[in-house]
Amino acid sequence: MLTYRASGVDIDEGNRAVNLIKDKIKGTYDKNVIGDLGNFSGLYSLKDFINMDEPVLLSSTDGVGTKLKLAQMMDIHNTVGIDLVAMCVNDLICQGAKPLFFLDYIATGKLIPEKIDDIVSGIVEGCKKAECALIGGETAEMPGMYSEDDYDLAGFSVGIADKSKIISGQDVNSGDTLIGISSSGIHSNGYSFIRKIFLEEYKYELTDYIEELEMTLGEALLIPTKIYVKLVMDLIKKYELKAIAHITGGGVIENIPRVIPNGLGIDIEKNSWEKPAIFKMIEKFNAIDEVELHKSFNMGIGLAIVVDSDKAEEIVSYLNESEKQAYIIGKVVDTHEGVKLC
């Protein structure tokens, strides 16, 4: 007799994967989550937000990109879930939204419950860092679409903000100051270029220990994307933030102009912040133009915030009370549009 399992899809293994992850997922629930794991949709109550004048839901979706290729090459799967959450919730907070809940989609050639457990463990950790609930997801076993060791991830997040408090960038003016918040490393964009540089051009192995990195190359490349939710939620309670940009694909060159009005530009002092060691290593190759570097990678700045110039030093000092993570990196100008590296 023909069976589904014989075609490459094992429903029993899928059920075993669910049993491995269900308690971890419930660990992200807050009091607003309704129902239980296994419903056909996730339910989330908005009763705690009825005091808003005009509550607005904001949404974002993203993946992890070809960083997954490195995770698969190294057989390390418990960090890319953090990246998945970060890439979504860091977009939400750019408009001042508080992340509420998250959903994931995992597609793989062969479902191995322990691997799914590792992936979801990272997603759970990311949700806890972002203080949002993981209320739904889907795992699809797709033989013929993916090889047995391959998988891809997609994430979906929803947040909420009072319409009058949404950060739009419309009040940004010439003379305002740009604050940069440090990244943890490469984050989750530019990895096709990263593989080209390190593995193809310079023939490194992921297992190579690099003195200046104080770890193997593979470990450095898999450092998870920093999640900025708590930092931004705290800041907007204390200060007026005029614009926020999540520095992803396109770097500071392309992401910052997205959040400032037409007719304005940004002058960035490119040596005003401390770069992670991995970027210093790339710069030492002296093989990539500086504009290309700042378009391809975050170069050590994961989030950029525009504030009034008279508040900039105070905000930076506040952010650096516990650790050095914020820098004044530039200013808004009306002499040109786009970003100029100085």
N, C-alpha and C positions, 0 to 999 in steps of 0.2 A: 504494500500500500504506500502511496505517496504521502509525505508529511511536510509540514512547513519547515521543520528543523532540517530536513534533507536539502531544502533550498537555501539554507544559510541563516535562517531566522529562528532563534530559540526563545520562545515565549517564557519557558520556565526560568531561564537565566535572567530574562528581563524582570521577572517577579522577584528573583533573588536579589537583584540589584536594588530594587525598590526597598526591600526589607533591610538592606545594609544602610541605606541613606535616610530612611524616614525619620528616625529619631533626631538626626543631625538637623534636618530641615525644620522640624518642629522647634528646635532651639533658637530659630530666628523669629518665631512668631511673637507678636505683641498683642495687646488686648483688643486691637481692632480687627484681627484676623478672625473670620467666621468660618465654621466648618472644619473639616479635617482633610488630610492628604488623601487623595483618591477621588475627590469630586471632579466632575468634568470641567469645572472652572474654579478659579480662585476668587474668594470673596473677601472684601476689605471694607470695613465701615469707616465713614467719614464723620462720624458724630463728634469727634474731638475738634473738628475744624469748622463747626457751624458758627463760631464767633467771628470768622472772617467776614469782611464786608462783601467781598466778591471772590470766593475761592475759585481758583483756576487749576485744572490738572495739566501737568506738563509731562511729556513722554520722550524717551530716547531709546535707541537700539544700536547695538554695535557687536563686534566680534573681537577676536584676539589676533587675527591675521596669521602670518606665517611664523610668528613666534611659536605656534603650535608645532611646527615642523621640528624645531629644536627640542621641544619637550618630548616629542615622539622619538627623536634620535637618542635622547638621553634616558628615556623611559622614566621620566619624572613628571607626574601629572597633578600634583597637589598644590601647585601655585598658579596655574593658568586660570583657574576659576576666580582667583582674586583679581587678575587682570580683566576678566570678563565683566565683573561687577564694576570695577573702577572705570572702565571705558564708558560705561553708561551713566553711572551716578555723577561722575565728574562733569559730564555735559549738563545734567539737570541743574546742578548748583550754580552754573554760570548765569542763570537768570533768577537765582535766589530761591529755587524750589527745594523744599525738604523731601528727600526720597521717601516714598511710602512702601512700595513693594517691588519685587523683582521676579522675573520669570526667565527660565533658561531653556535652550534647545541644544541637544547633543545628538549629532549624527555620526555613526561609526560603521565600519565594515563588518566588524565582529564584536558583539557585546560581551565584554568581560566584566562581570560585576565588580571585582576589586578595582579595576581601572576607573569605572564609573564612580565608585565610592571615593577614590582619590580626587577626581575632578570636582565632584559635588562638595567634598570637604573644603576645597578652595573657594567655591562659590559661597558656601555657608560662612566661611571666615570673612569673605569680602562683604557679605550682607551685614554681618555683625559690626564690622568696621564702619559701614555706611548707615547703621541703625535702621535698616529696612528689612522687611519680611520676605522670605522666599516662599511665595504662595502657589507656585505652579511651575511646571516644566514638562518637557517631552524628551524621551530618549528613543531615537530611531535607529534600528539596525538595518543597514542598507548594503548588503553584499552586491557586488557588481558596480555600485556607485563609488564605493571606497574600498581600498585594500584593507586587509584584516587589521593592520596596525594603525590605520589612519582614523582620525576623527576631526570633526569641526564643531565649533561652538558659536552660538548666537545668544545674546542677552537682550532683555527688554525691561525697562524700568519706568515707573510712573512716580511723579512727585506732585507736590501741591504748593501753591503760593497765593497770597492775597494779591489780586490784580494791581492794586495801587502800589504794592511793594516790589513788583517784578523789576529786576535789574535789566534795563533795556539798552544802556549805553547812550541814550539820547541826550543826556545832560553832560556828556564829556565835552570839555573845552580845551582850547590851546592853553598850554601852561600846566595842565594837570600832570601828575606824576604816575609813572608805571612802576609797580612793585612786582618783582618776580619771586615766586615760591619754589623752592628747590624740588627737583624730581629725585626719584630713588635710583635712576639710571635711564635706560633706553625706553622704559615703559612698554608700550605695545604697538609701536608703529616703526616702519623703516626696516623691518627684519629681512625682507628680500635683499635690500642693500647691505645689511649687516652680514648676511651669509655670503654675498658676493665679495665683500671686503675681506673678512677673516678666513673663510673656508676656501674660497676660490683663488683670490688674488695673493693672499699672504700665507696660505696653506697651513693655517693653525688647525689643531684638533680641539674639540670641545673639552677634552680631558686634560689639556695642557694647563699646568699651574703657572699663572702669570704673577710675578713678584709685585708689580705695581698695582695689581688688582687685589692682591692678598687672597686669591681664590682661583679656582679654575676658570677658564674662559666660559665654559658652559654655565657654571654657577652665576657668573656675573651677568650673562645674557638672560638668565631666567629670573633675575630679581623682579618681584611683582611691581606693578604700577601702584604708585602711592594713591591712596584714597583721601580726598581733601574735604569730605563732607563735614566732619566735626569742626574743622578749622574755619570753614566758610560760614557755617551756621552760627558759630560763636562770633565771628567778626561782624556779621550783619546785625547782630543785636547791639553792638557797641559803636559801630562806625557806618558812615555812608560810603558804600562802594558804588562807584559810577558804572563800572563795566568789569566783567570777568571773562577771561578767555582760557579755555582748556587747550594746552599746547600738545596737539597730536600730529597726525600727518599734515605736513605743510609747515611745521615748526612755528617759530615766532613770526616768520616772514608772512605767512598766509593766515594764521589764526587770529592774530590781534586785530588786523583791519576789519574782521567780521563784526566786531563789537563796538566800533567807534563810528561816528557819523561821516558821511561823505564830505570830502573837502579837508579832512584832517589826516595827519600822518603821525608816525612814531619815530623818534630818534632813540635807538638803543645803544647803550654803551656796552659793547660785546665782551669787555673784560671786567665787568662790574660784579660778577658773581663767581662763586667757586664751582667749578665743573666736576662732576663725578669722574673717577679715574678712567672709566671706559672711554669717555669722550676725549680726555687728554691723550690717551693711547691712540685714538683715531687721528687726532690732530697731528701727532708726531709722525704719522706716515707721510704727511705733507703731500697727499695725493688727491685731495678733494678741496675745491674752492670753498671759501668761507660762506658764501651765500648758499651754495649747494648744501653745506653742512647744516646751516640754520633753517633750510627748507625741508631737509630730510629727517632731522632729529630734533628733539627738544633741547639738546645741548645743556641740560642741567636745570632748565626751567620748566616745571610741569604745569604751572598755573600762573597767569598774569592778571594783575588787578590794577585798575585805574582809579585813583583817588585825588582829592584836592591836595595841592602841593603843600599847604600849611598843616596837613594831617599826616603826611607821608612818613616822616621820621618817627612820630609817635606810634603809628601802626606797625612799622618795622620793629621798633623796640619791643612792642607788645608781643609780636610774633616770635621774637628771638629770646624771650624770657627763659624758656626751657632748653632750646637748642637753636643753633644758627641755621635758619631755614629761609629767611626773607632778605631781599636786597632791593635797593632802589636801582633800577636798571635802565630807566629812560624817561622820556617826557613826551607829551602830546604837543605837536606843532601844527601850524597852519601854512607852512612854507612848501609843503609837498604832501602827497598822499602815499599810502603804503608805509613800509618799514625801511628805514635806513640804518645800517650798521655803522657805528662810529668807533 
